Amino acid sequence: MSDLSKLIDSLEVKFFKLNQKLIQLEKKNNELQALLEQSEEDSKSKSSEISSLKEQLDKLKMVNSLLGSDENKRETKLKINSLIREIDYCIAQLSD
């Protein structure tokens, strides 16, 4: 009977250690989940900021070329032509 008692005690100790490890891992998992969520929010924020900066860069290039810079004249001409085509399309739609 003593062997059975020792075996039960041993199992209880192992169960307790296993339970403590589980609690520890769950805590770490929650911390990592929070960190992941924060990283995803930061990534979305940075992506939005990059998009905004790209938009500003495009506008600055257009303004720069309209002010006489030769660097972006082709891009500006293409953009103006695109806008003119859109206006022509709208006029055609209205006249139908």
C-alpha positions as CSV (number, residue, x, y, z in Angstrom):
1,M,0.0,0.0,0.0
2,S,3.0,2.2,0.6
3,D,4.0,2.0,-3.0
4,L,0.6,3.0,-4.1
5,S,0.6,6.0,-1.8
6,K,4.1,7.0,-3.1
7,L,2.8,6.7,-6.6
8,I,-0.2,8.8,-5.9
9,D,1.9,11.5,-4.2
10,S,4.3,11.4,-7.2
11,L,1.3,11.8,-9.6
12,E,0.0,14.7,-7.5
13,V,3.3,16.5,-7.6
14,K,3.6,16.0,-11.3
15,F,0.0,17.1,-11.8
16,F,0.7,20.2,-9.7
17,K,3.9,21.0,-11.8
18,L,2.0,20.4,-15.0
19,N,-0.8,22.7,-13.9
20,Q,1.6,25.4,-12.9
21,K,3.3,25.1,-16.3
22,L,-0.1,25.4,-18.0
23,I,-1.0,28.5,-16.1
24,Q,2.4,30.0,-17.0
25,L,2.0,29.1,-20.7
26,E,-1.5,30.6,-20.7
27,K,-0.2,33.8,-19.2
28,K,2.6,34.0,-21.8
29,N,0.2,33.3,-24.6
30,N,-2.0,36.2,-23.4
31,E,1.0,38.5,-23.3
32,L,2.0,37.4,-26.8
33,Q,-1.6,37.9,-28.1
34,A,-1.6,41.4,-26.7
35,L,1.8,42.1,-28.3
36,L,0.6,40.7,-31.6
37,E,-2.5,42.9,-31.5
38,Q,-0.4,46.0,-30.7
39,S,2.0,45.1,-33.6
40,E,-0.9,44.7,-36.0
41,E,-2.3,48.1,-35.0
42,D,1.2,49.7,-35.4
43,S,1.5,48.0,-38.8
44,K,-1.9,49.4,-39.9
45,S,-0.9,52.8,-38.6
46,K,2.4,52.8,-40.4
47,S,0.8,51.5,-43.6
48,S,-1.7,54.4,-43.5
49,E,1.0,56.9,-42.8
50,I,3.1,55.5,-45.8
51,S,0.0,55.8,-48.0
52,S,-0.6,59.3,-47.0
53,L,3.1,60.3,-47.5
54,K,3.0,58.7,-51.0
55,E,0.0,60.7,-51.8
56,Q,1.7,63.9,-50.6
57,L,4.8,63.0,-52.7
58,D,2.7,62.6,-55.8
59,K,1.0,66.0,-55.2
60,L,4.4,67.6,-54.6
61,K,5.8,66.2,-57.8
62,M,2.8,67.5,-59.7
63,V,3.1,71.0,-58.2
64,N,6.8,70.9,-58.8
65,S,6.4,70.1,-62.4
66,L,3.6,72.8,-62.8
67,L,6.0,75.3,-61.4
68,G,8.5,74.6,-64.1
69,S,10.5,71.7,-63.1
70,D,11.5,69.4,-65.9
71,E,11.8,66.3,-63.7
72,N,8.1,65.3,-63.6
73,K,6.6,67.0,-66.7
74,R,5.7,63.7,-68.4
75,E,3.9,62.4,-65.3
76,T,2.0,65.7,-65.0
77,K,1.0,65.7,-68.7
78,L,-0.3,62.2,-68.3
79,K,-2.3,63.1,-65.2
80,I,-3.8,66.2,-67.0
81,N,-4.7,64.1,-70.0
82,S,-6.3,61.5,-67.8
83,L,-8.3,64.2,-66.0
84,I,-9.4,65.7,-69.4
85,R,-10.6,62.2,-70.6
86,E,-12.6,61.9,-67.4
87,I,-14.2,65.3,-67.9
88,D,-15.0,64.4,-71.6
89,Y,-16.5,61.2,-70.4
90,C,-18.7,63.0,-67.9
91,I,-19.8,65.5,-70.5
92,A,-20.7,62.7,-72.9
93,Q,-22.7,61.0,-70.2
94,L,-24.6,64.2,-69.4
95,S,-25.4,65.0,-73.1
96,D,-26.9,61.5,-73.6
